[in-house]
Amino acid sequence: IQKMATQLILAKEDSLFTYLKKVWDYRYLVIVLASRELKVKYAQSKFGVLWSALQPLAGMLVFTLFFDKLIKIKGMHSPYPLFAFSGMLGWNYFSFILNGASTSLIQNQSLIQKIYFPKFILPLSKVLVGLIEFLISLAVMLVLMLVFSHPLSWTIVFLPIVIILNILVGLCITIWINALTVRNRDLHHIVPYMINFSIWLTPVFYPGSIIPERYFWLTYLNPMAGVLDGYRYVLLGEACPSIHYSYIFLFMLFLFVSGLMYFKKVERYVAELI
């Protein structure tokens, strides 16, 4: 609170480094906003955040029945339920960031108009909420691995890198949507359609090996395909993600930095525009 009271707001636009320093100074606000959302979301709920595990579990059961028992998809070395659950683990976190963080400016307009803080705090708080739910699902994943007697690979040490890439892909899209939605509210309606359509183009519940070889190069244009391959590599010991994904991740990093710079510029006027 003291920081808010003594914050000096200058007309001169901050550099990216200065802006990120301000975000770090207000890091406590990320925790406050995330805690508030979790309390509201699971208020008067007996099982609380454990409901976060039900969505991937339900999806795993449906996909296992359809793709493993009926169609009998091949191409993975681990049991199909684990393969499907690991895919939904990363995909659900990505879709949570897109659904929640892409409208965070509009949803918090009353807060924005009352106090000053770096607005990037808002999508970051959504990332933290999603991370908590992700970790609960990850714990369920580890229990399932015990049930299926699947050994834990040494590659688990790379899990933080895969999680960071997961967050990067989600944030670089939501930053642009947040910044552009300030002037065009129609854009946030696109997000649900984007998620529902792109899940079929991403190997969430099927292995990429079933994609015809002449079209497989299109997979390298999908960063979430690389993220999901990463989860399956570090958790299940599946094949290591191809080096060809590095190009799309470099492009995602460029989108993130350029989107953050544009977001920083737009946020100076966001209180008047929303």
LUMZAFI-652888 format. One record per atom (N, C-alpha, C): residue in one letter; x, z, y negated. Coordinates in steps of 0.05 Angstrom, whole numbers, plus 5000, padded with zeros to 4 digits. Each point is the difference from the previous one (the first is absolute). Layout:
N
AXZY...
***
This chain:
274
I501750005024I498350004976I501750004975Q502250165000Q501850014978Q501249734994K500649855021K501249734997K498049824986M497550025007M497949834988M499850064970A500250264993A499750084973A502249914982T502449985011T502449934984T500949715003Q498549855015Q500749725005Q499949844975L502149864993L500249834977L499449715008I498049884989I499249735007I501049814978L501849835005L501149824981L498749725001A500049864977A498949734999A501849815016K502650065000K501849825014K499650025030E500049775013E499449995029E502450115015D499550165021D502150125016D501349795018S502550045005S501349845021S499050085027L500549845020L499150065027L501250265010F502650044994F501350255008F498850244987T499449984974T498850234986T497250055010Y498549795006Y497350035011Y500150145027L501849925017L500250135027L500950294997K501650064980K500850284995K497650164992K498249894984K497650144992K498250055025V499849795017V498550045025V501150235016W502650025001W501350225015W499450274987D500050004973D499450254985D497150105006Y498249815005Y497250065005Y499450015030R502050025017R499649995029R498050215010Y500050234986Y498150215008Y497149914999L499549814981L497349914996L499149835024V501949875013V499349845025V498950195021I501450235003I499150205020I497350114993V499650064974V497450124991V497749815006L500449754992L497849805004L499549955030A502149985016A499749965028A498650245013S500750244993S498750245011S497150014992R499449924975R497250004992R498449805016E501149765005E498549805015E499550095029L502150125012L499650095028L497950225002K500050184980K498050225001K497249894997V499749804982V497349884996V499249845024K501949855011K499449825023K499150155025Y501250235004Y499550155025Y498650274995A498750024977A498550254994A497750035020Q499750255009Q497850075018Q500149845026S502449925008S500549865025S501450185019K498950045024K501150185020K502749915010F500349745003F502549905011F502049914979G499149984975G501849944978G501449735004V502750004994V501549755001V500449895028L499150165021L500249895027L498249765004W498049974982W498449765001W501749754995S502350034988S501849774995S501049885026A500050165021A500949895026A497949855015L497550044992L497849875015L499949704996Q500649914975Q499849714995Q501949845017P502750065001P501749855018P499450045029L499150245008L499250055028L497749835008A498049984983A497649845006A500849705001G501749924981G500949725001G501649945025M501750195008M501649965024M498249975025L497950165002L498249985023L498549735000V499149904977V498649754999V501949775007F502450004988F501949785005F500950005029T500450255011T500950025028T497849885019L497550064994L497849905017L499949694998F500249904976F499649714996F502549845007F502350084989F502449835003F501650075025D499950255010D501550075024D498449975025K497650105000K498350005025K498649735004L499049884979L498549755003L501749754998I501549984978I501749764996I502750035013K500950245003K502650065013K502349874986I500450074975I502249894984I502750115011K501949825002K502750075009K502049964978G502450095004G502149954981G501350254988M499150245009M501150244990M501250165024H502150164994H501350155022H498750285003S498750104980S498750265002S497149985007P498750215008P497150005007P498449914975Y498049835006Y498549884977Y498850214982P498850235009P498950194981P502150104980L502550045009L502150084981L500749784981F500049765011F500649764983F498049974978A497450035007A497949974980A500050234980F500450245010F499950234982F502349994980S502449915009S502349984981S499449794979G498649795007G499349804980G498050104980M498050155009M498050114982M501250224983L502050145010L501450204984L501049904974G501549775001G501049884975G497949864984W498249865014W498049854986W498050184985N499250225012N498250184986N501250134975Y502650055002Y501450114976Y500149794978F500649765007F500049774981F497349964988S497949995016S497349964989S499150234983F500850255007F499350234984F501249974972I502549924999I501449974974I498549794984L499349775012L498749794986L497250084990N498550135018N497350084992N499950224979G501850195003G499950234982G501649964974A502549905003A501749994977A499449764982S498849795010S499549764984S497950044978T498450225002T498050064980T500550274987S502450105003S500650284991S499750024969L500749804985L499750014971L497150034992I498349835012I497150004993I498750265009Q500850105023Q498750255011Q500850244983N502249994987N501050244985N500049954970Q498149844990Q500049934971Q499550244983S498450205009S499550234983S502550174997L501750025021L502550144999L502049864982I500049735002I501949844984I499450034970Q497450034993Q499350024972Q500450274988K500550205017K500350284990K502950084996I501849935019I502850094998I501949765005Y502550044991Y502049805005Y501550075026F500649795015F501850025023F500549715009P502349955013P500549735010P497849925020K498749784996K497749935016K500749925029F502649955004F500949945027F499650245019I499750244987I499450245016I497549965017L498049864989L497449985014L500249855027P501249765001P500349885026P501950155018L502050144989L501850165016L498650235014S498050124986S498550215013S498449905023K499049764999K498549885022K501949955024V502549914993V502049965021V500550265015L500250234985L500550265012L497650085018V497649964991V497650065016V500149845026G500649754998G500149835023G502350085019L502250094988L502350095017L499350245017I498450184988I499250245016I498349925023E498149814995E498349915022E501649845020F502049854990F501749855018F501650185019L501050224989L501650195017L498250135021I497550044994I498250115020I499649805023S499649744992S499749795020S502649975016L502350034987L502549985013L500350225022A499050244993A500150225020A498349935024V497749874995V498349915022V501449795017M501549824986M501549805014M502150125019L501350214991L502050135017L498750145024V497650114996V498650125022V499249795021L499149774990L499349785018L502449905016M502350004987M502449925015M500650195023L499550264995L500350205022L498049955022V497549934992V497949955020V500749765018F501149794987F500749765015F502950015011S501350244997S502750045010S501949784989H499749934975H501749814987H502350144986P502449945007P502350154988P500349934970L501050204985L500549964972L502849884997S500249784986S502649864997S501650124978W502749965001W501850094979W499449864974T498649775001T499449854976T498150144981I498950235009I498350164983I501350084974V502750005000V501550084976V499549804977F499149765006F499449804980F497250014989L498450205010L497250024992L499750034969P501550164987P499750024970P500349744986I501849835010I500449734987I497449835003V498850015024V497649855004V497750104983I499850274997I497950114983I500449924971I502550004991I500549914972I499249714996L500649835020L499249724998L497049975000N498650175016N497150005001N498950074972I501150204987I499250084973I500649784980L502449885002L500849804981L498049765000V499349915024V498249775002V497350074988G498950245006G497550084988G500150034970L502150134990L500250064971L500549754984C501649815010C500549774984C497549834995I498150025018I497449864996I498250164982T499950265004T498250174984T500950024971I502649994995I500950014972I498949764985W500249765011W499049774987W497050004997I498650095021I497150014998I499150204979N501350244999N499350204979N500449884972A502349884996A500749894973A498149784992L499349825019L498349774993L497050094999T499350205015T497250095000T499150134973V502050094985V499450134974V498449814983R500749745001R498649804984R498049845016N500150005026N498249855016N499050175024R497750134997R499050185020R499249875026D499749745000D499249865024D502150005022L502550044991L502249985020L499950215021H499050254993H500150215021H498049955022H498049824995H498149935021H501349835022I502349884993I501349825019I501450165022V500850244994V501750165018V498750045028P497550085003P498950035027P500049745016Y499449784986Y500049745014Y502949935009M501950064982M502849955007M500850155025I499350255002I500750165023I498649915025N497449954999N498549915023N500949735011F500949824982F500949745008F502950015011S501750154986S502949995007S500650155026I498250185009I500650145025I500049815024W498549774998W500049815021W502549825000L501449994977L502449854998L502550175004T499650255006T502250195005T499850115028P502350015015P500050095027P499550305003V497650094992V499350285002V499350075028F498349845013F499050065027F500849795020Y501849824992Y501049805019Y503049964994P501649935019P502949954995P500449734987G502049994983G500649754987G500849775019S500850085024S500949805020S497749815008I497550074996I497849825008I499549784979I501350034977I499749794979I501649755009P498849774998P501449755008P502649974985E502149915014E502649994989E500249834974R498449794999R500249834976R498750134975Y498550215004Y498850154977Y501350274996F501950075016F501150274999F501550064974W501049794987W501550044975W498250124979L497349965002L498150114981L500050315001T500750105024T500150295003T502150134982Y502249864995Y502150114983Y499150014970L497849884994L498950014972L498250244997N499550145022N498250234999N501750265002P500450154978P501750235001P498950225019M497350025003M498950205017M500649955030A500449745006A500849945028A502750125006G501849984980G502750125004G499850315001V498350124984V499650295000V499050095027L498049875010L498950085026L502049965023D501549784999D502149975019D502050224998G500550104975G501850224996G499050265013Y497450064997Y498950245012Y500249985031R499549775011R500149975029R502950015010Y501849924984Y502950025007Y500950295000V499450154979V501050274998V498550205017L497449955005L498450195016L500049935030L499749745006L499549925027L502449865013G502049934984G502349865012G499449705005E498049894986E499449725002E502349844986A499849745000A502149834989A500550064970C502549994992C500750054973C498949784981P498950084977P499049794982P502149794993S499149764997S501849784994S501250034972I502549914998I501450004974I498649834980H498449815009H498649814982H498050154982Y499250245008Y498150164983Y501450104975S502750004999S501450104977S499349854975Y499549745002Y499449834977Y497450094987I498050055016I497450084988I500150284989F501750175012F500250274989F501650004973L501949824998L501449974974L498049904979F498249825008F498049914981F498150224993M499350175019M498250234995M501450194980L502650045003L501550174981L499949894972F500349734998F499849874974F497250044988L497949965017L497350044990L499550294991F501250195014F499750284993F501350064972V502449914996V501450054975V498649864977S499449745004S498749854978S497150114995G498750085022G497350124996G500150264985L502150165006L500350264986L500649964971M501549794994M500649944971M497549914986Y498449845013Y497549914987Y498050234998F499950175021F498250235000F500850194977K502650044996K501050174978K499249904973K500049734997K499249884975K497050034995V498449965021V497150014997V499050284996E501350205012E499050274998E499950124972R501549874981R500050104973R497349964987Y498549815010Y497449934989Y497750075018V500650125023V498050035021V497750194991A500650204983A498050194991A497849864984E500849794985E498049854984E498649795015L501249915022L498949775015L498050085022I500550245012I498350075023I497450124991
***
